[in-house]
Amino acid sequence: MDRLRNHRFDPVDRTAGRDGAVAARAPGRVALYLELGKAKLSGFVVATALVGSLVASGGRVDPVLLLALLTGTALASSGSLALNQWMERARDGRMRRTGGRPLPAGLIPSREALVVSLVSMALGISLLAVAVNGLTAVLALVIILVYALLYTPMKPRSPACTLVGAICGAIPPMMGWTAVTGRIEGGAWILGAVLFVWQIPHFLALAWMYREDYERGGFRMLPVVDATGRVTSGLVVLYTLALLPIGVAATLT
């Protein structure tokens, strides 16, 4: 477990010399910006928006609308994730797991990353507003504001940040629903609830695995302050069980 916890998922191939200097072989520019926008995570966000649209429409979504929804969601999501990395670049540099990201590794200029993230978010929200509908664009804006103004600043201060961050992850399937219906209906709330509740045990498990790294970075995740793991494991079980009635509610509706 210690070996896994200390493993460094680094997009840069690094070797340290005798004098302590670090040599880095940087990947291509496109790969760097995909890493900055956390392309894999953004892909999962887009997938949940897709599911929301398919459920709301019974699988009959207008392809042009769907393309606009997925593209706008991808731009807004990658932009907000890039902004998060820009805001946390100093703390990321202290952690083994994130020290090789483009910003702490110095592979992308800080100002350039900020501009790219802002432009990406603006394009995503604009596309959703023009080609989908205003409500879906507003939901995307809510995600960005909560992520940047609440979740990110809370991470070094309170373990409650996990609950706030889960709000952001719960909204994309609701965006898929509103893209089709133009309304936030019961089905949208249930899909959002599934993702909100699921994220808690998912993230707490990861935070427990990397608790020493989070402490090194100055983040007050629950496993950092819960030395025995009793509270963390109890919440993992509680939220996992909470998925059962939500699944029943999804079936009933």
N, C-alpha and C positions, 0 to 999 in steps of 0.2 A: 504493500500500500504506500509506504514512504517513497519507493521508487516511482510509482505512478503519480503520486502527489507532486513530486519535485520535477517530473518530466516537463520540459518546456516546449510548448507547441509554438514553434518559431518559424515565421515565413522567411527568415533570413538565415542563410547558412553561415554560422559564426565559428571561428576558431581563435583561441586566445594564445598569444605568444608568451615568451618568457618574461618580457618586460611588462606584461599585463595589458598591452595594447590589444584591441579587438579588431580583427579583420572581418569585413562583412562582404558577402557576395550578394548584391541586391537583385531581386527579381525584376522583371520588366515593369514598365510604368503602369500598364493595364492591371497587372496582378497586384501592384501596390494599392491602386484605388479600389480594386475589388476587396482587398483586405481592409482598407479604411472604412468602406461601407458595409463590411461584414456580409459578403455576398450570400453565404450559406444561410445565415440567420434571416436575411431579407427574403431569401427564397422561401423559407418556412412561413414568414409573414404573408407573402403573396399567396401561398398555398391555402392558408386559412381564409383569406379573403375570397379565393376561388370557391372554397367549400360553401361559404356563406351565400354566395350568389347562386350556386347550383341548388342548394337546399331551398332557397326562397323561390326560385323559378321552376322547380321541378325538373331541373336539367335542361331547360329551354331558354338559355341566355342569348341575347343578341350578340353576335361575335364582335361587332364594332364596340359596343358598350363594354363587353368583357375585356377586350384589348386595352381600352382606355382605363378601366378599373385596375387591371393588373400592372400596367405601365406606371400609372400615377401612384399606386401603392408602393411599387418598387422604388421609385424615385424618392418619395417621401420617407420611406423606411430607411433606405441606405443613407439619405442625408441626415436623418436624426441620429443614426448610429455613428456616423462620422463625426457629428457634432459632439456626441458623448465621448468619443475617443479624444477629440480636441480638448474638451473640458478636463478629462482625466489623464492627460498625457504624462504629467509629472508622477502621479501615483502609479500609473501603469509601468513606468520605468523602474519602479522599486520591486516589481513582482516578477518572478521567474516565468510565470505563465504568459505574461503580456509584455515583457520587456523588449521583445523583438518586433512588436507592432510598428507600423511605418513611422508614427510620430515619435515615440520614445527612442526609436533606433535612429532617428534623424534622416530617414529616407525620403520624407516629404516635408517641405517647409510648413511650419505651423500656420502662417497666414494663408498660404495656398490651400491647405486642408480646410480651414474655416470658410473660405470663399466657396470652395467646391461644395461643402455641406450645405451652405445657405442657398446656393443656386439650385442644388438638387431638390431641396425641400420646397422651394418656391415653385419650381417647375412641376413637381408632383401635385401640390395642392391646386395650382392653376389648372392643370389638366383634368383633375377630378371635378373641379368646379365648372369647367366649360363643357367637358365631354360626358360627364356622368350626372351629378347633381350637387347642389349646394350642401345638402345634409352630409353626404359622404365626404366632401371636402372639409367640412367643419369637424367631423370625427377625426380625420387625419391630422388636422391642426391641434385638436385636443391631445392626441397622442404625443405630438412633438412638444407641446407646452408642458405636459405632465412629466415627460421624460427629462426634459432639459431643466425645468424650473423646480421640480419637486424631487423626482427620483434620484437624479445625479447628485444634487447637493445633500440629500439625506444619507447617502451611502457611507460617508465618513462619520455620521452623527448618530444614526439610529437603526437598529435591526428592523424597524417597521418599514424600511425602504423596500423590502421584498414585496410587501402588500401593495405599495404604490406602483412598483414596477410591473406587477401582475395586471394592473389596470390597463397599462399600455398594450400588453400582449393579448388582452381579452377583446379589444376593440376591432381589430382587423376583420374577423368574421362578421361582425355587425356592419362593417362598411360594405362587405359583399352583399349583405341582406338589403341595406338601404339603397345600394346601387340599382337593385332590381325593383324594389317596391317604393322607394322614396320615403319610407316610414320606418321607425324603430318599433317593431312588433314583438310579440311574445317569443317567437322563434329566435329572433336576434338576441334577445336577452339570455335565452337558454344556451345558445352557442357561445356567447360571451362568458357565461358562467362556467361552462365546461373548461374553457381555456384558463380562466382566472384561477379556478380551484386546482387544476392540474399543475399549473406553474409552481405552486408553493412547494409540494414535495419534490418536484423536479429540481428546482433551484437550491433548496435546502440540502439535497443530496450532493450537488456539485459544490456548494459552499462548504460542506463538511469535509469533502475530499481535499479542497484547496484552502482550508481554514488558516493554515500557517502563512500561505502566500497572501491571502486577504489581509491578515494582521500586519504583514510586512508592508503592504501598500497603504495601510491606515484606514481600511474599510471596516466598519462595525457591523458586519453581517452576524446573524444570530449565532452560528457556530463559533465565531470568534469570542463572543462573550459567554457562551454556554460551554464551559470547559468539559463537563461530563457527557454532554450530548443528550441528556435526558429530555430537555425541553425540545430540542431539535427533532429527535426521533418521535416524540409524542405528537408533535405537529405534523410530521410526515404521515403518521398513521391516521390522524384525525382528518386531514385534508384528502387523503386517499379514499377514506371511507365516505367522505362527503360527495365524491364523484358518483356514488351509487344512486342516491335519490335524484341527482341531476340527470343521470342517464335515463332513469324511469320517466322523469318529467319530459325529456326529449321525445321518448317513445309515445307518451300520452298526447303530446301536441302535434 
